Amino acid sequence: MYSSTFIFAKGDYDDEFHRLDQAIAEAAQSIPGYLGEEAWENPATGQLCNVYYWDSLEALGALMQHPRHLQAKAQQHRWLDGYQVVVSQVLKTYGDGKLAHPLADKAAPR
């Protein structure tokens, strides 16, 4: 499994941003190998973080090459005040079962 973490500082959003953001979300969810996502905000910095989970690098790559994603990447300077992407291999995931999480059914015993 893999995760792709998109960390960004909000800029000025417009209607085009929201339409494109929705189209990318729908594209991600339609890709075989998409496992789920979650979003976080750091109240100290105001930065946002979207984490997408994938069963393979090929699935992640399909989103990276999707036309809507490429369009957003080319225009990100219009809406964001900076970003960072972190792609990681998920070695293990576990929990006590009390939290809903995209990888909860992938949990391995400790």
Stockholm file with secondary structure:
# STOCKHOLM 1.0

chainA/1-110         MYSSTFIFAKGDYDDEFHRLDQAIAEAAQSIPGYLGEEAWENPATGQLCNVYYWDSLEALGALMQHPRHLQAKAQQHRWLDGYQVVVSQVLKTYGDGKLAHPLADKAAPR
#=GR chainA/1-110 SS CEEEEEEEEECCCCHHHHHHHHHHHHHHHHSTTEEEEEEEECTTTCCEEEEEEESSHHHHHHHHTSHHHHHHHHHGGGTEEEEEEEEEECCCCCCCSCSCCTTGGGCCCC
#=GC SS_cons         CEEEEEEEEECCCCHHHHHHHHHHHHHHHHSTTEEEEEEEECTTTCCEEEEEEESSHHHHHHHHTSHHHHHHHHHGGGTEEEEEEEEEECCCCCCCSCSCCTTGGGCCCC
//
